[in-house]
Amino acid sequence: MPPLSPTTKKNGQGRTHALRLGALAAACILLILWAAGCIGIQIAVVVGPSPEPRPIAHRGKLATVHQEPTVRPTSTRHPVTIEQPTATSTREPRIPAQSPPDRIVIPSINLDAPVVPVGWSTRERDGRWFSEWQTASYAAGFHKGSALPGHVGNTVISGHHNIKGKVFEHLVELKPGDLVILYADGRPYRYRVQDKFIVKEVGVSLAQRRQNAQWIAPTRDERLTLVTCWPPDGNTYRVIVVAKPIME
């Protein structure tokens, strides 16, 4: 299959092909297919609008998914100290960031880790073209093209859970109400966890993978979405944490 770019032909077929591809691109969303081991994330072009994300696994059914892992994490967590404002101090107004976040802090799971931008590379497999997301090593990865902190849209950050630093090893422990802080341009951007979902990704239908992918699609509201794999000794499921900004 040729790359997803039009080729010019003298008989006008190339122009027709280009127009079709242009219309296709205008209506496309990115379907995320996480690769085994959460080492990379593959995306395919899928036609259709970008609806509001809806979970595949209902929160009421998480008890059947969120089982006690057979292999307990062995890493040591260290307390995270966050500077608290004094009674006379005032926090800076929420100014939209001009740069990607470079640090993430989650006090409830003692996480304080660097954040680096991650992109993707395109390759062909079985006659279809895919783009595979990079996953940061020993850091969390900010998805290029997602919203910067303080801007309307979906800020997407992913990370490994059992290899290469295991930055998001304890992401599954987050609960609604927990605080998440991103730092960008030297400023803190505070979020409050609203929801956590565990959805099956491996061995499911393409339709379910499409629905799973909506969690990292652009949104009309400002939000932060954190993603990693689960359980600790595998990668069959995805942990998706949605946090909303704390307006100060």
Residue pairs with C-beta under 8 A, 6 or more apart in sequence:
1 124
1 127
1 128
1 129
3 122
3 129
4 21
4 45
4 129
5 21
6 14
6 17
6 18
6 21
7 14
7 17
8 14
8 15
8 18
9 17
24 45
24 47
25 45
27 47
27 48
27 49
28 45
28 46
28 47
28 48
29 46
29 48
29 49
29 50
29 213
29 214
29 217
30 43
30 44
30 45
30 46
30 131
30 213
30 217
31 43
31 44
31 45
31 46
31 209
31 210
31 213
32 41
32 42
32 43
32 133
32 209
32 212
32 213
32 216
33 41
33 42
33 43
33 44
33 130
33 201
33 209
33 213
34 40
34 41
34 42
34 201
34 229
34 235
34 238
35 41
35 42
35 132
36 202
36 235
37 163
37 229
37 235
38 135
38 160
38 161
38 162
38 163
38 228
38 229
38 235
39 135
39 163
40 132
40 133
40 134
40 135
41 120
41 132
41 133
41 135
41 158
42 130
42 131
42 132
42 133
43 120
43 130
43 131
43 132
43 133
43 213
44 128
44 129
44 130
45 129
46 210
50 214
50 217
50 218
51 214
52 214
52 219
53 214
53 215
53 217
53 219
54 211
54 214
55 197
55 199
55 215
55 240
56 199
56 200
56 204
56 208
56 211
56 212
57 65
57 197
57 198
57 199
57 200
59 195
59 197
62 197
62 198
65 198
65 200
65 237
66 172
66 198
67 231
69 231
69 232
69 233
70 233
71 232
71 233
72 232
73 166
73 169
73 170
73 232
75 166
75 169
77 109
77 110
77 111
77 170
78 110
79 110
80 105
80 106
80 107
80 110
80 111
80 112
82 105
82 107
82 181
85 91
91 248
92 187
93 248
94 150
94 189
94 245
94 247
94 248
95 150
95 185
95 187
96 148
96 149
96 150
96 151
97 148
97 149
97 150
97 151
97 184
97 185
97 187
97 189
98 148
98 184
98 185
99 148
99 184
99 185
100 115
100 117
100 142
100 144
100 148
100 184
101 115
101 142
101 148
101 149
101 155
101 157
101 182
101 183
101 184
101 189
102 114
102 115
102 116
102 183
102 184
103 112
103 113
103 114
103 115
103 182
103 183
104 111
104 112
104 113
104 115
104 140
104 157
104 180
104 181
104 182
104 183
105 111
105 112
105 180
105 181
105 183
106 174
106 178
106 179
106 180
106 181
107 178
107 179
108 173
108 174
108 175
108 178
108 179
109 170
109 171
109 173
109 174
109 178
110 170
111 167
111 170
113 139
113 140
113 159
113 165
113 167
114 138
114 139
114 140
115 136
115 139
115 140
115 141
115 142
115 157
115 182
116 136
116 139
116 140
116 141
116 142
117 141
117 142
117 144
118 133
118 134
118 135
118 136
118 141
118 142
118 143
118 144
118 158
119 133
119 134
119 144
120 131
120 132
120 133
120 134
121 131
121 132
121 134
122 129
122 130
122 131
122 132
123 129
123 130
123 131
123 132
124 130
133 141
133 143
133 158
134 141
135 141
135 158
135 159
135 160
135 164
136 158
136 159
136 160
136 167
137 160
137 164
137 165
138 164
138 165
138 167
139 159
139 165
139 167
140 157
140 158
140 159
140 167
140 168
141 157
141 158
141 159
142 155
142 156
142 157
143 156
143 157
143 158
143 216
146 153
146 154
146 155
146 156
146 216
146 218
147 153
147 154
147 155
147 218
147 222
148 155
148 184
149 155
149 182
149 184
149 189
149 224
150 184
150 189
150 222
150 245
151 222
152 220
152 221
152 222
153 218
153 219
153 222
153 223
154 216
154 217
154 218
154 219
154 223
154 224
154 225
155 182
155 222
155 223
155 224
155 225
156 216
156 225
156 227
157 182
157 224
157 225
157 226
157 227
158 168
158 226
158 227
158 228
159 165
159 167
159 168
159 171
159 226
159 227
159 228
160 166
160 167
160 168
160 228
160 229
161 168
161 169
161 171
161 172
161 228
161 229
161 230
161 232
161 239
162 169
162 229
162 232
162 233
168 226
168 228
168 239
169 232
171 226
171 228
171 239
171 241
172 196
172 198
172 228
172 230
172 239
174 193
174 196
174 226
174 241
175 193
175 196
176 193
176 194
176 195
176 196
177 192
177 193
178 192
178 193
179 190
179 191
179 192
179 193
180 190
180 191
180 192
180 193
180 224
180 226
180 241
180 243
181 188
181 189
181 190
181 191
182 188
182 189
182 191
182 224
183 189
189 245
190 245
190 246
190 248
191 223
191 224
191 243
191 244
191 245
191 246
192 243
192 244
192 246
193 241
193 242
193 243
194 242
194 243
194 244
195 241
195 242
196 239
196 240
196 241
196 242
197 215
197 239
197 240
197 242
198 230
198 237
198 238
198 239
198 240
199 208
199 212
199 215
199 237
199 238
199 240
200 208
200 236
200 237
200 238
201 209
201 212
201 235
201 236
201 237
201 238
202 235
202 236
202 237
203 236
212 238
215 225
215 227
215 240
215 242
216 225
216 227
221 244
222 244
222 245
223 242
223 243
223 244
223 245
224 242
224 243
224 244
224 245
225 240
225 241
225 242
225 243
226 239
226 240
226 241
226 243
227 238
227 239
227 240
227 241
228 238
228 239
229 235
229 237
229 238
229 239
230 236
230 237
230 238
230 239
231 237
